[in-house]
Every structure is written in structure tokens, then in C-alpha cells.
Amino acid sequence: MRKRTFFLLFALFFLAACEDEKAHTFWSDATIEATERLDDAHIPYEIRGEEIWIPEEEAERAVLCCS
């Protein structure tokens, strides 16, 4: 019974951790204009170094509004 409980808790934590990992794709170099366009379109982004990364599921919206 303890092994089963431990396994279920482990699986639950593992699956919860996997959902937090969202794939991002490179969008452009980090400029004020690019971040303003993404902000205006309510598209989330991350600044990594000198680059802007957006979630993969938002890539089509970003192309349509911010290219």
C-alpha cells in the first residue's frame, strides 16, 4: 500500500512539473518596439539575454499582429 501511494504521489508531482514547461520559440532581438507590439497584442514573452521568446501557441498571433 505504501509503494502504491508513493508511486501515485510521484506521478502526480511529475505530471504537474511537466505542465509548467511550455515550449517557447525565438521571436526577435529585444527592442523597445518589438516588446511594445507584443504588449499591445497581449502576447506573453520572455527576454532571454538580448532575445525575445514567445510561447509556441502564440506564434501565429504574433505573426499576424506584430510582423
C-alpha positions in Angstrom: 0.0 0.0 0.0 2.8 2.4 0.8 4.5 1.7 -2.6 1.3 2.4 -4.4 0.8 5.7 -2.5 4.4 6.7 -3.1 4.0 5.9 -6.8 0.8 7.9 -7.2 2.3 10.9 -5.4 5.4 10.7 -7.6 3.3 10.5 -10.8 1.2 13.5 -9.7 4.3 15.7 -9.0 5.9 14.6 -12.2 2.9 15.4 -14.3 2.4 18.7 -12.6 6.0 19.7 -13.3 5.7 18.7 -17.0 2.7 21.1 -17.4 4.8 24.1 -16.3 7.3 23.5 -19.1 5.9 25.4 -22.1 7.8 25.4 -25.3 9.0 28.8 -26.5 10.2 29.9 -29.8 12.6 32.7 -30.8 10.7 35.8 -31.9 13.2 38.6 -32.5 16.0 40.6 -30.9 14.9 42.5 -27.9 13.9 46.0 -28.9 11.5 48.5 -27.4 9.3 48.5 -30.5 9.0 44.7 -30.5 8.1 44.5 -26.9 5.6 47.3 -27.3 3.9 45.5 -30.2 3.7 42.2 -28.1 2.3 44.1 -25.1 -0.3 45.9 -27.2 -1.4 42.5 -28.6 -1.4 40.9 -25.1 1.1 38.2 -26.1 3.3 36.9 -23.3 7.0 36.9 -23.9 10.3 36.3 -22.1 13.5 38.3 -22.6 16.5 35.9 -22.6 19.7 37.8 -22.9 19.1 40.1 -25.9 16.3 38.0 -27.5 12.6 37.8 -27.2 11.0 34.3 -26.8 7.2 33.7 -27.1 5.2 30.6 -26.3 4.8 28.4 -29.4 1.0 28.5 -29.2 1.2 32.3 -29.6 3.4 32.3 -32.6 0.6 32.6 -35.2 -1.0 35.5 -33.4 2.4 37.2 -33.2 3.0 36.8 -36.9 -0.4 38.2 -37.7 -0.2 41.3 -35.5 3.4 42.1 -34.9 5.3 41.3 -38.1 
